[in-house]
Amino acid sequence: MVPIAQRPSEADDHAIPGHWEGDRIIGTMSRSAIGTLVERSSRFVSLVHLLHDHTAETVRDGLVKTVSQLPITLRRSLTWDQGSEMSEHVAFRVATDMDVYFCDPASPWQRGSNENTNGLLEWSAMLWTSVACMKSTNSHSPSARSRALKLRRVTCAREPHPTDRAASSVMAVRRQHRRVRRGGRDVWLGG
């Protein structure tokens, strides 16, 4: 496992394309997952589809498939956190000829582009879920509609419609780590 401190300095200044940051997002009750890859200089985002499970082998295969579609000049490095999903990083490196670097423990800011992208995905997922909940309210009375919307928001937060599965999956993982302002300072909630 190569630490982020050994990553080339060219990756830090965002000048040369081909340096990627990645993460795995696990959905509600661990039933679904996606991988996100963000290119550091262009902020190009690629989603890695993890169809059946989110084990290290599935993540490796999904990453190899996604990265193999890139030109060789855009395969310089990949930075990931120290999660178990990248335990197959050696096989990934051999298959793609792409160096893999790992962040320090509990240091998500070292993959800032990817963390920002995951936050935007969460925000988009919230909009998709709330719009789907509002569209599914079939009432003509304004007061009944208002009560139904409140009920739908609560219901959708707990039991999303099957078409909202992707949106709610992204939100479930990001909801675990939430920053709030308390007593004039930022506090991280979740594990």
N, C-alpha and C positions, 0 to 999 in steps of 0.2 A: 504494500500500500504506500503510494507516494504522496507525501503531504503537500498542501497547497503552497507552502513556502518554497518548494522546488520548481514551481511552475515558471515558465519563461516570463521575463519582464514584459515582453511584447503583448502578452495576454492582459496585463494590468492596464495598459493605456488605451485599449479599445481601438487601436489604429489598424491592426492587421486582422482581416476576417479569418474565421476558421476555428476560433476558440469558443467552446460551448459550455453552458451550465445546464445541469439537469436535475430533475427531482421526480419522485413518484408520488402521486396523489391517490390515496385510498378512499373509496366511496363509503356510503352508509353500510354499516355492519360488515365491512370488508367484503362486500359482494362484487364490487367492481373497482377498477383502478385504471389510471392513465399515467403515462410518463410525459413530462414536458421537457423540451430542449429549447434553449434560447441562445442564439448566436450573439456574442458580446458586442461586436461592433455595429451590426445592422439591426439588432433586436428582432431578427427573424425568429418566429416561433414554429416549432414542429411538435405535434402531438404524437406520442407513441401509443399505439393501441395494444392493450394487454387484455386479450379476449377472455381467457378462461380463468386465470388466476394471476397472482402478482408475486410469484416466487422469483428467486434469483435467476433461474433458468429462463423463465418467461420474459423477464425484464431484459436479460441479455439478448435473447432472440429478437425481441421487439426493437431494441436499440440497434442491433446489427442490421436488421432489415431497413430501418429508417436511415441510418448513417450510410449504408451502402448506396443509397440513391443520390448521395451528395457527390459533387466533384471532389477529386482527391485533394485539391488545393484548399478545400474547406474542412478538412479533417485534421486539424492540428492538435487540439486537446479537448478533453471533457473534464469538467469539474463537478463533483458530486458530493453529497454529504456522506457521513459514515454509516448509513443504513445498511441493513443486511441484504437489501435488494441488489447491491453491487458486489456481492461476494464472488461473482463470476467475472470480475473486472479483467482478470488475466486472459480469459478466453475471448472477451470482447476486444481487448487490445490486439490479440493475435489475429482475430478475424477482420479487424478494420484498420490496423496499423495506426491507431489513434491513441495518444498518451492519455492516461486517466489520472487525475489528481483528486485528493480528498480534502475537504475542509476540516478545520479543527473541530473537536467535539463541541456541540451546542453553540455553533457560530454561523447561523444562517446568513448573516450579512456578508459573508465572504462569497456568497453566490447572489449578490444583490439583484442582478437582472432577472434571475429566475424567480426569486421571492416576489419581486414586483409583478411579474407576469402571473404568478399564481394568485396574487391578490386581485389582479384585474379579472382573472377567470372567476374568482369567488364573487366579485361584484356583478359580473355579467350573469352568473348563475342565479343570484338573488333576483335580478330583474326578470329573467326568464320564468322563474318559479312564481313570482308575484303576478306577472302578466297572465300566466296560465291559470292561476287561481281566480283572477278577476274575470277572465273569459268564461270560466265554468260556472259562474253565478247566473242563474236564470230566474230573475225576479223583476217585476215591473214596479213595485212599490219602493219608494226611496228609503223608507225606514227598514223594510224587510231586506232590501239590498245592502244597506249599511251593516245590519246584523249578520247577514250572510257573508259579507266580505271579511268581517272580523273573525267569524268562525272559519272561513276558508284559509285565512292567513295562518291561524293556529293549526288547522288540519294539515295544510300543505307543508308546514315546517316539520310535522311528525311523519306524515304518510303521503309522500308526493305521488302524483299520477305517474304511471309507467313511462309516459313520454317525457317526463321531467327527470328521469333517472340520472342522466348525465349531469344535468345542472345540480341536482341535489347531492350527487356524489362528490363533486368538487367542493361544495359548501361544507359537507360534513367533516372533511379533514381540516379545512382551513378554520372551521369554527373552534377546533381544539386549541388553537393558539390565537388568542385575541388580546389586543393591547387596548387598555382603557385608561382614562385619566382619573386618578384618585388623589385627592389632597395635593394637587399641584404637581404631581409626578406621574410618569407612565408606569403602569403595572401590567405584567404579562399574566394572563389567565390561561389555564389549561396546562397539559403535560407535554 
